[in-house]
Amino acid sequence: MTILLANPERVATQALVDVLEPPPPVDFVKWAADNIVFSERESQFPGPYNHDLFPFFREIFEALGPDDPCRTVTLKGSAQIGKTVVANVFVLGSQDMDPGDFLYVHPTEENGRRWSRLKLKPMLNGTTGLRRLFPDKSRDGGDAIMFKERIDGRGSILISGANSPASLSQISMPRQVQDDLSKWEKNAAGDPEHQANSRSRGYTFAKIFKISTPLVSPGCRITNNFEAGTQEHFHVPCPHCDHEHPLEWENMLASLDREKPDQAYFTCPECGGVIEEHHRADMVRRGRWVAHNPKAKYHRSFYLWSAYAPLQTWDLIAAEWFQAEGKPEAEQVFLNDTVGRAYHFKGEAPPWEGLRDRAAAEGYARGFIPTGALLLTLGLDCQKDRLEGQLVAWGREGRRWVIDYFVIPGHISEPETRTALDGLLDQKWRNEAGNRIGIDRTAIDGNAWTEDVWDWAKRKPVSKVIMIRGDNRDSGPLLARVKREHNSRGRKIPWSRRFYNLGVSTLKMGLYRRLAKTDPLAFGYVALPKGLEDEYFIQLTSERRVEEKNRDGFTVARWKKDPNLNNEALDTMNQAEGAALHLGVRGMPETTWDKLERERETRSPTGQLDFEDLPLSAAAAGADGKPQSAAVKPKSIARRLA
């Protein structure tokens, strides 16, 4: 029997060599070219990662490397330009070349699970070196959906959601990716960005990578971080005179021709030469990053938009703009996703006196449906002692008409209040063609007294009445069904199937921009009737978007109202728009509008309005000159407040 003994001196020497030997240089660009392969489903440039197509990423990769002294790297940019690819290369390349622990934070835990399944796992399996280091099934449980650990224990990836304070506490991580940062919202413990930043505070050479498409400013997280950093823009040389300058949206916008979007170009600010898309590849290849705030050397921030990337043509950028122009929400999406900029909203509603005067001078009779107003929705707000409702009509190109405003005394649980509310929902209003039009959809606030609201709403068809609650996030969808809710005994709550979150912050911004329009033919114009009291216009414009400093020193924005004012007119307008969204008004095809027009605006045989059919028109005004409803006799807002 032969027994082999190790040489202790040799073992000790080898261990010392392993420790003292400098690690190989970290080259993310080379690693990406050697390891990242795009499929036809993932990219319009399938095959290995090609640095020649994306030369502007080299400097960002170098900033993320261990040789750059910066602690934070921010990439603000358009959607679909490769930001997430850079983040993935940073994480996976580090695990291969310079292993360590990573924290990867998404806006929500659900986003994190989806990324882990659909992105991270295929990349780990598709990379030879990482497939061996991160096997699918690890005996020690190191391969969970939200946690991946190297088989040798030298590195790990912890996936978290910004909405979960528990997953952002009691951990320390030397490297991070904060993905989709603009969509992060406060969680139960406060500001998630501050919580995530704190996870790397104990490391001198930490590296935090923040990436996102911007949203609304003030308050846009990625914009705040970009401005706090070096503010680097990619300068390219003019193909005619070699003058270096960044490609700016305003430069392209000045030359756009609606009739010829395929001829979009930039103009050199030095020589005036025309820069066309066929110049782009060479210019970008010779471009360089220029810091506009070079003093912030420990926080490098970069801005990149679609005009630089080969993933989108300039004529497509022009076409997208012409489709969005004049439509507030569409313009915001264009600036965010295509230009990579935050949409700047001043937060001020138009003066209420101007709206009142416009209604008095140009308005139609209260309770009357003008031509072009083809669908009716009702927004209802529940208060302790009353229900308030606003009836709004909708037409083509986002235009709307306020038809009437109601106040029904009593609580939603009281039989008399429900009887009056049922009568309101059964009413019909006459239009200029002499036809009776009923309410197409009603949205009632279900955030307060939810069970009482449900007890009333469940007696109505889902196609007629929905429940909504406000969602104040700038990043949330305009209308999204509430996830299945359960009570304390685990039973599914029945109202889930007709309960929706409403993106009221975005709707308020859109409404205020639309209220400022004075051309009745403009997209999104808001028409106002005669006969509404001053209090209505004061309430409609009662909120302001104000700036505040958070604990990180960044500016954030919040909607606030004067505590001495009520805001039910604004709330019920949003609720009526929520009902319109549920009807599909924003995406309604012209053929549907045509059908509604034929059905509702073809003049009735008599062509006249009967006296008894005019409970809300000027012809049926009460002694005080204000229209009154036959089914519901609402108090005026002024009298209610008196």
N, C-alpha and C positions, 0 to 999 in steps of 0.2 A: 504494500500500500504506500502510495506516495502522497505526501502532504506538502502543498505549495504555500509558502509564507510570503506575504507582501513585504517589500522593503520599506520600512517606516520612513526612512529619509527620502526615498523617491516619492512616496505618497505625499509627504509634507511639501516637498519641492513643487510637485505638480499642482497642488492646491494653491500654493503661493503664486505660481505662474498664472493660474486661472484668474486669481484675484487682481493681480497687477497688470495683466495684459489689457491694453486699452481696447474698448469695444470698437467694432468696425464703424465707419462713418455712417450716419443716418442720411440716406438719400431717398426721400419719398417719391421723387419723380421716377427714378430708376426702378424702385420697388413697384410702383403702380404699373409701369410698362411691362415688368416681368410677371406680374401677378393678377392684374385686373383685366378681365376679358368681358366685353359687353355682348349680350345677345341682341338679336334683331328686335326683340320685344322691349329691351331696355334702352336702346339708343338708335338714332339714325346713322350712327357711325359704328356698326358692330365690329367686333374684333378687339385686339389688345388696346389698352389705353394709349392714345397717341398724343404725346406732349406738344407736337407741332400744331395741333388744332387748338390747344389751350395753353399757350406760352405764358399767359398772365398768371397762371396758378403757381409757377415756380417760386416766385418771391413769397407767396403765402405759405407754401410748403417749407421754405427755409425759415420763415418766422416761427413756424410750429416746431422746428427742430431744436435739439438741445443746445446748439451753438449760438442761437439768438438769445440775448438777455431779456427779451420782453416776456412778461408774465401772462398777458392777455392778448389774444388775437381775435379781432372782430371782422366778420365778412358780411357786409350789407349788400344785398343785390336782388336782381330780378328773380322770378321763379324759373325753375328749369334751366339754370345755366351751369349746374355742376357743383353747387355748394355742398350738397350731401355727399357727393363723390369725394370731395376734398376731406370731409369729416371722416368718411369711412377709411380712406387711405391713412389718415392720421392715426386712427385707432388701431387698425389691423397692421399697418406697417410698423407701428411702434411695438406691437405685441411680437412681431417677428424679429425686428432689428434691435429694439431697446425696450424690452418688456417691463411692465409695471402695472399698477392698478389704475383702472379708468372708471370714471363715472359718466354715463351718457344719459342726459336728462331730456325728455320730451315734454310737450305741454301737458299730456295726461298719461296715466299708466296704460290706458288702452292703446294710445299711440305707440308707447314703448313696446307693448306685446306684439303689435302688428309689425313694427320695424324688426323686432327680434326674429319673428317667424319668416317674414317675406324678404328681408334684406340681409340681416346679419348671418342667419344660419346658412343660406345658400352661398354667401361669400366665404364663410369658414370652410364649408365643404368643398368649395371650388378652388381653394388655394392649397397647394400641396403641403407646404410647410405648416400652415395653420390647421389643416385637417388632422395632422398627426398630433399637434399640440392641444387642440380642442375637439376631442372625439365626441361623437353624438351621445354616447351613453357612458357616463363616468360613474364608477362604482361609489365614489364618495359624494355623489350628488352635485358635482361641480357643473353639470350641464342642465340648469333650470332655464325656463324661458327668460327670466329677468336677471339671471346671473350666469356668467360663463367664466370658467377658471382654467388656466393652463394646466395640463396634466402634471407638470413638474412644479406647480405652485408658484412660479415666478411672475405671474401676471393674471389679471382678471378684468372682466367687464361687468360692471353693475349698472343695470338699466333701471331708470326711475321715471316717475311722472312729477311734473311741477305741482300738480294738484294734490300730491301726497306728502304732507310734512313728515310723516314717519319715515319715508324712504330717503329723506334729505337730512336726517339727523343721526347722530351717534356714529358717523363714519368719517374717515379722513382719506382723501384721494389726491394724489399728486397731479393727476391730469383729468381734464373734463372736456366734454362737448355739451354745450347748451344749444339744443336744436330748436328751430322755430320759435326763437325767443320772443318775438313780438306777440305771440299767442298765449304767453304765460299770464295767468291771472292769480290774484291773491288766493292763498289757501287758508285753511283754518288757523294756521300758526303765523300768518302774515305774508311777507313778500318772499316768494320762492327764489327769486334771483339772489337776494341777500343770503338766504339759507344755503343755496348751492355754492356761492362764492366762499362762504365760511368753511365749506368742506375742504378747501385747499389752503386755508390760511396758515396751517402749521408747516407748510413746505416752502423753503426759500426759493427753490427752482421749479415751482409749479407752472403748469401751462393750462390755460383755460381758453377754449375755442368757442366763440359765440357766433352763431350763424342764423340768419333769418331774412325773409322778405319783409319789408316795412309794412306798417298799417297806417294808423292815424297819428298825427302829431298836432299838439304836444301830447306826450305820454307814450310815444313809441319806444319800446325798450331797445331795439337794435339801432335806431337813429340816435338815441341818447348815448349808447356805447360808441358808435362811430364818431360822434362829435367829441367824446372824451378822449379818443385816441389820436393817432397821428394823421388821420383823415387823408389817406393816400388814394389818389386818383391815377388811372392808367393813362399816361400821355403817349400819343402816337405822333410820328412825323408826317407832315403834309407831303403827299406824293409829288407835289410841284416845287415846293421851296424848302422842305425839311423842317419847317417850323413845328415845334412840339406843342401839343395841346390835347386836352381830354375831349372825347366825343360827348357833346352835351345835347340833351333832348331839345332844348330851346333852339339850338342851332338847326337841327333837322326840321323842327316844327315851322320855322320861318320860311322854309323852301317848299313845304308840302302843297300839292295841288290835288284837291278832291277829285278832279277828273282824271288825274294821272298818278295814282298812288304808287304805281310801279316805277316811277321816276324819282323816288325819295333819295336825297343826297345831303351831305354836309357841305359847309363852306369854310375854307381856311380863314381864320380870323386875321391872319397876317397878309396873305397875298390875294385873298378872295377867290382862290381856285376852287373848282367844284370837285368834291371828293365823293366818288361813287363806290358802290358796294364791291366792285371788282378790285378796288384798291385795298380792301379791308385786310386780307390775309397778310400781305406784305407789311402794311402799317403795324398790325398787331404783333407780328414777328419781331419788328424793330422797336416796339414800345417799351416803356419803363414806368415803374411806379414812382410817383412824386408825392412826398408828404407835404400837406398844407399846414400841419401842426407838428413839426419835427421834434418839439420839446418833449412830447409824450412818448419817450423811447421805451418805456416799460408796458405800453399798451399800443400795439400796432393795429390800426383799423383800415380796412380796405372797402372801396365801393366799386361795384362792377354791375353793368347792365347789359341788356340784350344786344345792343348795337355792336358790342365787341365779339360776342360769341357766334360761332358758325351754326348754332342750333336754330337761329331765327333770322330770316332775311329782312332787309330794310323795307322792302315793299309790304311785307306782312305787318311790320310795325306800323307803317302808315295806314294800312287798311284797318288795323285794330283801333287806331285813334279815331278815324272817321266814323267807325261804328259806335264808339263811346262818346264822342263829342256832344256836349249839351245834356248828357244824362249823368247826374251827379254820382250815383252809385257805380255806373260803368266807368266814369272818369277815374274814380278812386281805384277801382280794380286795375285799370290800365296803368296808372302811375305806380301802384304797388307791384304788380306782376311783371310788367313790361319794362318800365323805366327804373324800377327798383328804388323808388322814393316813397316817403311817407306822404299821405294826403294831409295837407295843412288845413285845419278847420279852426276858424277864429273863435267859434263857440258862442257867437252872438246871434240871437234871433233878430229879425227885422223889427223895427219899432212897431208896437201894437197900434199906435195912432194911425200910422200909414195904412195898415191893413183895414182898420175900421173905415177910414176915409175912402179907400178903394172900393170896399163893399158898398158903401153908401152911394158912391158915384156910378159904379159899373155893375153892381150886383143885381140879381134876379130876386123874385119873390121868395121869401122863406117858405119851405115846404113844397116847392115846385121843382120839377126835374127838367133842366134845360136840354136842348138838342145836343146829342153826342154823349150824354150821360146814360150808359147802357146797363150797368150793373149796380145794385144797391147792397151795401154792407152796413152793419150796425155794430158799433163798439160799445160795450157796457162796462162800467166801473162800479164796483160794490163798495159802499161806505156803511158806516154803522147805522145811520138813520135814513139812507136814501140810496137810490140807484141813479147814476147819471149815464146818459146815452147820447151818442153822436151818429147821425145817419149821413153816410158819405156815398156819393155816386162815382163810378169809374168809367173811363172811356179809353180810347186809343192813345198811344204814345204817353202813357203814364199820367194823363190828365185826370184830375179829380174835382168834384163839386161838393161842397158842404151843403146838405139839404136841410137839416134841422138839428136841434139840440134839445134834449129832454131831461127833466129831473122828476123821478118817481119817488114820493115819500115812502119811508119804511125800510125795513131790513129784508134781504132776499129770502129769509125764512118765513116771513109773515104772509098769510093767505091773501090779504088785500093787495100787497105789493106784487105778488105773483100774478094775481088776476089782471092788474094793470099792465104788467110786463107782457103777459100773454096777449092782451089786447093790442099792445104796440106791435108785437111780432106778426099779428094777423092783419095789420093795416096795409093798405096800398096807397100809392101816391101817383098823381097824374103827371104825365109829361106833356111836352108841347104838341105831340100828336094826338092827345086826348086819351091815351091808353093808361090803364092802371098798372103800376109796377109794384110788386111786393119785394120784401127783403130777401135777397139771395143767400146771404150767410151772415150769421151773428157770431161775434167772439166776445165772451164774457170773462172778466178777470177772475181766475180761480185761485189766486195766490192767498187771499184771505177768505175765511169762512168757506174753505174748500168743500167740506161735506155738504153744507147748505146749498152751495152753488151746484154741486153734482146732483143733489136731490131734485133740484129744478131742471137742470140740463138733461138728465137722463130720460125725461119724458119727451124730449124733442129728438127728431132724427139727427144722426151724425152729419148728414148732408146739409143741415140747417143751422146747427149750433155747435160750436167748439168752445173749449175752455183754454185759456192761455195764462201764462205768467211771464213777467218781464225778465229778460236776461240782459244785464247791463254791460256785458263784455263787448269790446270793439271787435273781437275776433270771432265771436259766435255766429252761427248761421242765422238768417233772418227768421226762419220758422223751422223748428225741429221738434218732432214728437218726443214727449217726456219718456225716458226709459221706464220700463215696467217697474212700478213701485209696489212695495209690500208693507203691510201693517206689522205691528209688533208681534203678531202671532204667525207671521210668515205667509199670510194669504195675499194674493195679488189684489191690489186696489183696482176696482172696476173702471175708474175714470181714465186709466192710462191710455186707452185706445182713442180718446178724443181730447187729450190734454197736450198742449204744445208750449214750448219755450219760444218767446218772441224776442228778437234782437232789437230791443228798444233804443239802445244807444245809437246804432246805425240808422234806425228809422228817424230818430230825432234830428240827426245831422242832415239826412236827406230832406226831411220836411222843412227845416229852416232854410236850406238852399232853395227849395222849390217855392217857399213863401215869398222869397225875394224876387222872383220872376214877375215881370209886369206885362209880358206879351201873352195874351190868351191862347195863342197858337204855339207857344213854346212847349217843348217836351217837359212833362211833369208839372205844368201850370196848376196852381190851386185856386179855384174859383170860389168866391164867398158871397153869400146872399145878403140882401138887405134885412134889417129887423133884428139882428143879433146884438145883444147889449155889449157895452164896453168890457164888462167882466169876462165875456167869452174870449175876446182878443187878448186881454191881459193874461188869462190862464193859458191860452194857446202858446204864448211866448214867455212863459213864467220861468223856464230853466235856462241855465247858462253852463257852459263847459269851462271849468276853471282849472288853473294849473296849481299843483301842489308839489312840494319836495318830499320824496320818500326817504327812508333811512339810509339809502346809498347815495343820496344827494342828487338823484336824477329827477327830472320833472315828469310828473304824471298828470293825467287829466281826469276829472270827475264831473259828473252832472250834478248841479246843485240848484236849488230854488230858494227864493226869498221865503223865510219861514212864515211871513205874514200873508203869503199868497197861496191860493189853491192851484192845483195843476190838472184838475180832472178833464178840462177841455183838451189838453195835450195828451193825457193818457188815453182818453176815448178815441182820439184821432189815431193813435198808434194801434189801438185794439181794432178799430175799423179797418186799418190797413192790414193787420194780421188776418182778418177774415178775407180780405181781398187776396192776400198771398195764398191762403188756403184754397181759394177759388182758381188760382193760377193766372191771375190778371197779368203779371209781369211777363209771362212767357206765352200769352194767349196768341194764337195765330190769327192772321187777318181774316181767314175764312170764318173763324168763330165770331169775330167782331161783325163781319158782314151778316152772318145769320142773326145775331142779336139785333142788329140794326133793322133788318127786314121784319123781325118779329115784334119789336117794341116801338119802332118809330114810323111804321106804316100807319098813316092817319086813319082813325076810326071812321066808320060810315057817317056819323053826324058831324065829326070834326069840331065839336063844341064840348065844353065842360059843363056838366050839370052842377047846379048850386050845391046839392047835397054831397057831391063828390069832392068838394074843395075844403075839407076841414083844416088844412094847413096852408092854404094859399092866402094871398092878400085879400081876396074876396070874402074870406070867412074870418077876418080879424075881429077880435073882441073889442070891447068898448075902449080899451086903452090903445087900440091900434096894433096890437101884437097878435099874430096868428095863434090859434088854439086848436088842439087835437080833440076830435070827438071821442076817441077811445081813451086817451090819456091827456089829462089837463095839467101839463107840467108847470111848475113854478118857474119864474125867471131866475136866472142865476143871481141877479142883484137882490131880489126879494129873499132868496134862500140865505144869502149871507147877512142880510139885515138883522 
